[in-house]
């Protein structure tokens, strides 16, 4: 027994789909922005703590990598806001969604670098370098598993509802519709 068509999909225009995609992306960016901003704030205060002058050259280099990666991540994750302001009410939502997707992906990559280098910095400061490297490798593997491997592997897994939803989207995209504006 096939489920009935979902009303939101049956009547969704291409413009509505782009609006929904943008809203979904904004929700994702809010989560990522909060995480990178907290990490960035921590990294900004670290050199002013009393123990920081005792760090090794490696730890100082790791700090710089973590700090610059967190800054790059924040920049990329926040950039869709500026892009949206520049394109507001120009009817260019598809371009905005594609740009925001690329910036979110790049921002997550820099966030991964910032988090892994921060883990290595702190574990190297507290523990033996070999233990720090093992813990950092486990951390990097953990992030890559849930941020890259699982999503990449899952992208082709579909159940009947997913297939029907994709067919509905393909039909809606193929139909001519009204001029889409922001």
C-alpha positions as a Python dict, from the first residue, in 0.01 Angstrom:
ca = {
    (1, 'X'): (0, 0, 0),
    (2, 'X'): (151, 329, -112),
    (3, 'X'): (98, 625, 116),
    (4, 'X'): (-95, 918, -22),
    (5, 'X'): (103, 1209, -164),
    (6, 'X'): (210, 1449, 103),
    (7, 'X'): (21, 1776, 57),
    (8, 'X'): (328, 1998, 108),
    (9, 'X'): (511, 1814, -171),
    (10, 'X'): (222, 1784, -414),
    (11, 'X'): (172, 2161, -427),
    (12, 'X'): (528, 2279, -375),
    (13, 'X'): (651, 2507, -649),
    (14, 'X'): (1015, 2543, -742),
    (15, 'X'): (1021, 2880, -561),
    (16, 'X'): (879, 2720, -246),
    (17, 'X'): (1138, 2442, -269),
    (18, 'X'): (1423, 2697, -289),
    (19, 'X'): (1272, 2891, 3),
    (20, 'X'): (1245, 2570, 207),
    (21, 'X'): (1601, 2469, 117),
    (22, 'X'): (1728, 2810, 225),
    (23, 'X'): (1536, 2796, 554),
    (24, 'X'): (1674, 2447, 623),
    (25, 'X'): (2026, 2565, 546),
    (26, 'X'): (1990, 2865, 776),
    (27, 'X'): (1889, 2636, 1063),
    (28, 'X'): (2198, 2422, 1001),
    (29, 'X'): (2420, 2730, 988),
    (30, 'X'): (2286, 2854, 1322),
    (31, 'X'): (2406, 2535, 1491),
    (32, 'X'): (2748, 2543, 1326),
    (33, 'X'): (2793, 2917, 1390),
    (34, 'X'): (2731, 2877, 1762),
    (35, 'X'): (2988, 2600, 1788),
    (36, 'X'): (3258, 2782, 1595),
    (37, 'X'): (3197, 3109, 1779),
    (38, 'X'): (3237, 2938, 2118),
    (39, 'X'): (3560, 2771, 2004),
    (40, 'X'): (3687, 3096, 1853),
    (41, 'X'): (3613, 3287, 2176),
    (42, 'X'): (3800, 3024, 2378),
    (43, 'X'): (4098, 3043, 2142),
    (44, 'X'): (4103, 3422, 2159),
    (45, 'X'): (4135, 3414, 2538),
    (46, 'X'): (4389, 3131, 2559),
    (47, 'X'): (4709, 3337, 2508),
    (48, 'X'): (4611, 3559, 2798),
    (49, 'X'): (4593, 3270, 3045),
    (50, 'X'): (4878, 3226, 3290),
    (51, 'X'): (5006, 2893, 3151),
    (52, 'X'): (5026, 2993, 2786),
    (53, 'X'): (5382, 3134, 2797),
    (54, 'X'): (5508, 2782, 2881),
    (55, 'X'): (5385, 2624, 2554),
    (56, 'X'): (5628, 2460, 2313),
    (57, 'X'): (5688, 2576, 1956),
    (58, 'X'): (5462, 2295, 1829),
    (59, 'X'): (5185, 2398, 2065),
    (60, 'X'): (5219, 2761, 1959),
    (61, 'X'): (5194, 2655, 1592),
    (62, 'X'): (4891, 2439, 1669),
    (63, 'X'): (4733, 2736, 1841),
    (64, 'X'): (4783, 2954, 1533),
    (65, 'X'): (4636, 2682, 1306),
    (66, 'X'): (4336, 2640, 1538),
    (67, 'X'): (4280, 3013, 1570),
    (68, 'X'): (4304, 3086, 1196),
    (69, 'X'): (4089, 2783, 1110),
    (70, 'X'): (3822, 2894, 1357),
    (71, 'X'): (3831, 3244, 1206),
    (72, 'X'): (3799, 3100, 854),
    (73, 'X'): (3512, 2876, 966),
    (74, 'X'): (3329, 3168, 1128),
    (75, 'X'): (3379, 3376, 815),
    (76, 'X'): (3245, 3110, 581),
    (77, 'X'): (2953, 3012, 805),
    (78, 'X'): (2842, 3373, 847),
    (79, 'X'): (2899, 3476, 483),
    (80, 'X'): (2557, 3356, 356),
    (81, 'X'): (2402, 3633, 568),
    (82, 'X'): (2601, 3901, 385),
    (83, 'X'): (2531, 3734, 51),
    (84, 'X'): (2159, 3729, 130),
    (85, 'X'): (2167, 4100, 218),
    (86, 'X'): (2339, 4176, -114),
    (87, 'X'): (2087, 3972, -316),
    (88, 'X'): (1776, 4055, -114),
    (89, 'X'): (1462, 4077, -331),
    (90, 'X'): (1648, 4013, -655),
    (91, 'X'): (1486, 3674, -719),
    (92, 'X'): (1817, 3491, -697),
    (93, 'X'): (1732, 3238, -427),
    (94, 'X'): (1875, 2938, -621),
    (95, 'X'): (2212, 3117, -650),
    (96, 'X'): (2198, 3207, -281),
    (97, 'X'): (2120, 2847, -177),
    (98, 'X'): (2405, 2708, -390),
    (99, 'X'): (2649, 2968, -251),
    (100, 'X'): (2537, 2908, 108),
    (101, 'X'): (2577, 2533, 60),
    (102, 'X'): (2937, 2579, -59),
    (103, 'X'): (3017, 2817, 227),
    (104, 'X'): (2862, 2582, 485),
    (105, 'X'): (3067, 2292, 348),
    (106, 'X'): (3389, 2496, 354),
    (107, 'X'): (3306, 2632, 698),
    (108, 'X'): (3257, 2282, 834),
    (109, 'X'): (3592, 2177, 686),
    (110, 'X'): (3768, 2467, 861),
    (111, 'X'): (3573, 2392, 1178),
    (112, 'X'): (3701, 2033, 1163),
    (113, 'X'): (4059, 2160, 1134),
    (114, 'X'): (4007, 2406, 1420),
    (115, 'X'): (3856, 2145, 1650),
    (116, 'X'): (4110, 1873, 1575),
    (117, 'X'): (4406, 2110, 1610),
    (118, 'X'): (4257, 2241, 1938),
    (119, 'X'): (4228, 1885, 2068),
    (120, 'X'): (4590, 1819, 1974),
    (121, 'X'): (4702, 2147, 2132),
    (122, 'X'): (4532, 2076, 2463),
    (123, 'X'): (4610, 1704, 2482),
    (124, 'X'): (4975, 1770, 2394),
    (125, 'X'): (4990, 2032, 2670),
    (126, 'X'): (4840, 1790, 2923),
    (127, 'X'): (4970, 1449, 2811),
    (128, 'X'): (5251, 1267, 2637),
    (129, 'X'): (5275, 1354, 2264),
    (130, 'X'): (5198, 996, 2156),
    (131, 'X'): (4885, 979, 2369),
    (132, 'X'): (4787, 1321, 2235),
    (133, 'X'): (4835, 1203, 1874),
    (134, 'X'): (4626, 889, 1934),
    (135, 'X'): (4345, 1085, 2100),
    (136, 'X'): (4355, 1345, 1824),
    (137, 'X'): (4342, 1077, 1553),
    (138, 'X'): (4039, 921, 1726),
    (139, 'X'): (3876, 1264, 1748),
    (140, 'X'): (3943, 1335, 1380),
    (141, 'X'): (3805, 992, 1286),
    (142, 'X'): (3496, 1054, 1496),
    (143, 'X'): (3426, 1389, 1329),
    (144, 'X'): (3495, 1252, 980),
    (145, 'X'): (3265, 957, 1045),
    (146, 'X'): (2965, 1172, 1131),
    (147, 'X'): (3040, 1476, 914),
    (148, 'X'): (3157, 1301, 596),
    (149, 'X'): (3147, 920, 584),
    (150, 'X'): (2794, 858, 713),
    (151, 'X'): (2635, 1139, 506),
    (152, 'X'): (2828, 1031, 195),
    (153, 'X'): (2728, 666, 244),
    (154, 'X'): (2367, 762, 324),
    (155, 'X'): (2318, 980, 17),
    (156, 'X'): (2217, 682, -199),
    (157, 'X'): (2008, 496, 57),
    (158, 'X'): (1642, 550, -20),
    (159, 'X'): (1323, 399, 103),
    (160, 'X'): (988, 415, -76),
    (161, 'X'): (889, 747, 86),
    (162, 'X'): (1220, 906, -16),
    (163, 'X'): (1176, 790, -376),
    (164, 'X'): (823, 931, -389),
    (165, 'X'): (941, 1262, -241),
    (166, 'X'): (1217, 1290, -502),
    (167, 'X'): (970, 1212, -782),
    (168, 'X'): (741, 1487, -651),
    (169, 'X'): (1030, 1733, -649),
    (170, 'X'): (1133, 1637, -1003),
    (171, 'X'): (775, 1684, -1127),
    (172, 'X'): (741, 2021, -953),
    (173, 'X'): (1074, 2142, -1092),
    (174, 'X'): (978, 2038, -1445),
    (175, 'X'): (649, 2231, -1438),
    (176, 'X'): (660, 2594, -1550),
    (177, 'X'): (576, 2830, -1268),
    (178, 'X'): (538, 3195, -1188),
    (179, 'X'): (843, 3419, -1177),
    (180, 'X'): (1019, 3345, -852),
    (181, 'X'): (1127, 3643, -642),
    (182, 'X'): (1264, 3662, -288),
}
